[in-house]
């Protein structure tokens, strides 16, 4: 601001004074300003008249200083020489006010603004924007107006910068808005730059868990997997004093309550180290265990053997199966699923009952359900006790009628009886005493699913039928099971887990139920609870788990500080999807045809059937990661897993126990989880063990026959299983032939037919000069030529060679040559006729005979087809020319051969 002239002062000559007229005797020479560095100066315009000008020495800025105050004084030129006697005027006070110019535009205080609103509400003010102006005057420094420059937005702004919404916002429609706001000062100068305003729309705050997935996929074999890695609890700002979260894994629809091993009951007991000698009262129906054939089974439970009883089925246990003496120590165990029975609450439902078969109706021992109470009855004979003793033991538990699977074990150490339910012990709440039963000669009948009433009624019948499902009902006399074994038999292979317990805050309390299907956590701190929930995981330790859905439920209860009412957290429902495992293909390979001399069958221990047995299992991975398996024409991945049984079945007629049998030394089972049963129909090796252990044991199975002369062949079939038949192997068939020898009982190497993919090289000694009693057809042409029948080869020999006679010494020599050459012979289908009256002639014609034989073979070789053999399965090319040529180069004719 340039200020040149402010006023024109006038002073008097005699005594200079402002606003006075001076005379000619003196002039005004200068004006002096007295102040704190005032940026002004005063100059004399007319010394005679005393006029002067007050002006600024430079620019003045209203924004720096709005007004100035200082003193000005004039003085004349003086009357003496050099103006030494000059006079000064009186002092005058000067006030200067700087007028403002609108030189600055408004500027917003923030570069951008953010706010959040909840959907469905109208706000008077969401946020306030504010701008400033650097001008000094009220006219130019004040903000008079704000404006939203973004069009079509549901927002408005007032003169004070308050932004509000003009309609209810929806989170689903739009979750964030960005608007531009500008402003003007009162001098109508607009801001150079608009400011962005971000408004986030939040859904209506609903307390509950956020950041979780409805479905979690579980790949078998991956171990523990986190279920809620990003989960957190929204409390809508409500302060909480305690949070309690319960995570429940619902698996009641899987198998018997959860994913357990589905091996047979005997295999599981062997695996868990249970005592031997238990009796399975509900085995799979078969020819030997036919008492369960009439019961209804539920076969849709991943090979679990489950029997369903609807109040009309029951089974009598044969007398040869029933343990005759339970003693004072025994165990009864079963899986049971049972619910309440409306209208029939007064009727007993019998699981197991041992009662009089005829004449009377006494119950010696029984296990039954009555009014959702489990009752075990045990009445001793007078021969055992003769006093009033405990006889009925009662348990009242919720599990009995909750329609879920539970594992019940009753350990009897008379007079103490202990019940285990899912591995947890329960003492009876009621024990009643009774007198022992009077001794009698009446036979007893053990039944399952009802109780047998054989006496005191017009017609014997079942009564007190059971309604529910049973599985694995066993009874073991003489011993009781330990809690460790019981826990193993009922253990779930899937459940909830917590990753890295050590990193969990010590102030978080947690508790698992025995099955690890329920996890309860408590914490006073919300963030600690969020961290704990993120560590919850699912684990399934089975190699081949049951695929399908497992439901998850998360329920949460909270407490607030000193308030009667608090927020409610909704329950979370999710699922764990266990994906299908890669199904294994179990393959049994080995020699499929075995020929042995009759003497070997009579030898102690007989012959070994499966010396070259191999069991492998392969899968095709979904990710394509495969590798070559040598025995298989394809890209497969070999895996290792257990087997639970292998059966050696006798095909055709059963074994004659008076002269033949299958044998296995018990010592080969030592150190393994294996047992074996033997019968005339075959042998069963069972127990959960590795494929290599099964191989070792099966290779020791031997076949013995005291009279092999009556046997031409035997057929055996070997099959193996994993998971109680869920995965089964191929049917490996073995044909066993007997080599009958009329000359000697000398041991001769057994002959086996090689697998189709093996190529057999014919030895040069197999030429046409061999005695027909030792001619054997061995297949060649690898992978396509199969075993040719002996009869077809006999035809080839007869047509190719007119007559060959060999003495007994030649036969023995040829047999020894065959042994050295490692060639096996089979003459079981040959009939040899030798005329002892033939005269021996000169041996000089040996070469002539060989030449004639070669010509005949050329003709007959083209005529022989598979149709000329009754036993052959496919066409066989008999290469007699190659065999004769080899014979000429590597073998000389015996000099005693007769010529024709």
C-alpha angles and dihedrals in degrees: 000000000000114000111184108159125026104158142338110237122205125203136186121245098229093048113002111231133167116258094017129115115241129213129235092263092081146016136210109251105180150350122231123206118208114196147103098294094304109194091232139095135194122216130189114246099177118012093191095052092034094234118154142170128233112206141162119260090217144339119326122205124210091203088060098041127357099197142011133208124193143144126256127194132182128211132188130230095260132236101251130073111295091010093279094150097051121151128227127215125230117276121266126200115228123201116193123186119197114223117223127240120203095241101139129072122217117269127199117238093227129045089223139357130222132192139162128217134184117242121253098032135106112221125203089208126005094180140330126239119203133198132187136206124209096211114117103222124078090236095060103025099055123089109232103175145022126195137187107227096187110096129223097023126139092233138094135189131208133212091274095054098254112151119207135172118250095203139022112280125224124213091205093052099045129352100191137026129196118196133176120228128193133180145202132212122226090267086061093247109149127220112262093224132034120225123232117232119198117201118186119203114217123196117249104287108255116178111237148093118309134188100039132128124236092220132033118192117215120201112208113249097023096110120216119007126191113241102195110023095160102029122134137169118244112208098172091237094304110145111233131201098192137013122196117187126186121195115193127189109205112207103148091119092057115089111299096348100311142006105301132159108282098208119133118277093253092049092050092049090051090047093050094046096249120169116270124242101063120147119222107218095183106043125159111283113263141140091277095040101039098144090088094050093094094051123097113249130198104220097172096084104093094280092311109146105230127170120205121207120195099179097276106071130079138152134219114222112223115247093241089060098047116096105242100205120032093178120196092300122059142127133227117193134176145153111239136184112187138161135190118285110219113214093012101070094122094056122091118235110209123210097173130006135176109192141153112293095211144002098019137042104224121147110216095183133346143163117216145154120238124176091342090307124119113226129188117196120199120170117179127211123251087246089066103037134359102193138081103281139170109283110161126046119192130197125184110199136157090227093067094072104022094103091238132117117264134170114234123194123179114197112195120201095159124260088018118068121184127192123209119196113186089339095308119116123233127185118215114263090209133031121182125194129222141172119266119261117263112249118255142161094244115127119234131230123212114206138178124212095018141017123262116236105195101158141043090034134092093239125020111244147152120272140176094040121203122236114202141047130298134187136173097013106180137166124201118190123206098020141061127216123248120236090246092059092044091052090050094050094053100033118133116229093208132054149118123303140178120231116228104357090191092065093052115107111257091226090066112092119204138176134188126203115233093264092048089231094118126051122185121192131182131190139160091211120072096209092051089053092049090052092048094050091052089058095056110113142174123236133185116185097189116112089217106026123190106265122228144071126327112189122225126203126187117192123182133193123189137191124210129209110275096328128127093209123049138172121285120229114211119231116257118224119194138150137228110216110206105204124222112274120231103270114233123231109215112206128189117198134175144109109326100195126048127183121186135171115261091245091064091058090055094046117106107279094014121227130328111246105192108030093139096043120143127182119193134165127209137183135191109231118222092223091061094243099142138148135203118269112204099220095045126071095223145052108282135148117235116222135185123230140141131274125213103199145000121196126204105201127192110229117212119004118014120251117280102236091205094064112009139041146155114249136197124174110233090222090073089063095056115115093017134096090241138115132177138211124197134200141151090272094055146285129289122203111192141172136094106280142129125286090243092057090049089051092052093050097043091052087062095056108115135191120220127192122177093194108035091160088080092052128082100171143345127206123209129183124205123197130168133199142201123204097010096302099323088118118024133183130235118280105260111201123199123194116203118197130188120227107216114204122186098184105054144356090225113142111252124189112266119246125226130185110240122231115273094255094057119091117217119207114216115232117235090240089071094089132131095269093071120112110261092232089071102038112122130182111226117182122243133175098085120247096358109051114074131197113300119217120255091235092061091052091050088056090050091050094046093048093045099044121043099200133345123178122188126181125233090260091055090051092053092047092049092049091054090049089052092053093052091050091052094234118145121217132202119195096164092117098043128101114198125197120186123186107216091193094071113113119231113243135193115302093219091097095067094104091045091054092049091052092049091047092053092054092049091049091055090058098042096043091068093048099053115094137163090264090069091063121073094198104039119105102196137017114283126200109214108203101207094155092059092046093050092048090052089049093054093051099041107026136049125213119254112252093227094063111122119233128219 
